[in-house]
Amino acid sequence: MPKGRPEIDPDRCKGCGLCVAVCPEKILRLAEAFNRQGQHYSECFAEERCTACTFCAIICPDSAIRVWRFAREKA
């Protein structure tokens, strides 16, 4: 069960790839598409594997990533 979901603003992303490198689950990549700046932006291709570690959001120099954490279900 996923613990979170990264939300990436493609127009704020400059395609530096720092988030791709730091993601422990390796679920981020640079998109084939371009943003308004003409850059390949980061995208998440496997949200179901997100652990909500927030490493991607912390390392992003442009604050283009927000990580949503899901509430735990009570047993």
C-alpha positions as CSV (number, residue, x, y, z in Angstrom):
1,M,0.0,0.0,0.0
2,P,1.4,3.4,-0.9
3,K,2.2,5.8,1.9
4,G,2.2,8.9,-0.2
5,R,2.2,10.6,-3.6
6,P,4.6,13.1,-5.0
7,E,3.0,16.0,-6.8
8,I,5.4,17.7,-9.3
9,D,4.7,21.1,-10.8
10,P,6.0,20.7,-14.3
11,D,6.3,24.4,-14.9
12,R,8.4,25.0,-11.9
13,C,10.7,22.1,-12.6
14,K,13.9,22.9,-14.5
15,G,14.8,19.2,-15.1
16,C,17.9,19.1,-13.0
17,G,17.3,15.4,-12.1
18,L,18.3,15.7,-8.4
19,C,15.0,14.2,-7.3
20,V,15.5,11.3,-9.7
21,A,18.9,10.6,-8.2
22,V,17.8,10.8,-4.6
23,C,14.6,8.7,-4.7
24,P,15.2,5.5,-2.8
25,E,12.4,3.7,-4.6
26,K,13.5,4.9,-8.1
27,I,10.0,5.9,-9.1
28,L,10.9,9.3,-10.6
29,R,12.2,10.1,-14.1
30,L,12.6,12.9,-16.5
31,A,9.6,13.1,-18.8
32,E,9.9,12.9,-22.6
33,A,7.6,16.0,-22.8
34,F,8.8,19.6,-22.3
35,N,7.4,22.3,-20.0
36,R,7.0,26.0,-20.8
37,Q,10.7,26.6,-20.2
38,G,11.6,24.0,-22.8
39,Q,13.0,21.5,-20.2
40,H,12.2,17.9,-19.5
41,Y,10.5,17.9,-16.2
42,S,10.4,15.2,-13.5
43,E,7.5,12.8,-13.3
44,C,6.5,9.9,-11.1
45,F,5.8,6.7,-13.0
46,A,4.9,4.4,-10.1
47,E,3.0,6.3,-7.4
48,E,1.9,3.0,-5.8
49,R,5.5,2.5,-4.6
50,C,5.9,5.9,-3.0
51,T,7.0,5.7,0.7
52,A,6.5,9.4,1.3
53,C,10.1,9.8,2.4
54,T,10.1,13.4,1.0
55,F,13.7,13.2,-0.1
56,C,12.6,14.5,-3.6
57,A,10.9,17.5,-2.1
58,I,13.8,18.4,0.2
59,I,16.4,18.3,-2.5
60,C,14.4,20.2,-5.1
61,P,16.1,23.6,-5.5
62,D,12.9,25.1,-7.1
63,S,10.3,23.8,-4.6
64,A,8.5,22.1,-7.5
65,I,7.7,19.0,-5.5
66,R,5.1,18.4,-2.8
67,V,4.7,15.0,-1.2
68,W,1.2,14.1,0.1
69,R,1.2,11.6,2.9
70,F,-1.7,9.2,3.3
71,A,-3.4,8.7,6.7
72,R,-2.8,5.2,8.1
73,E,-5.8,3.0,8.3
74,K,-6.7,1.7,11.7
75,A,-6.8,-2.0,12.1
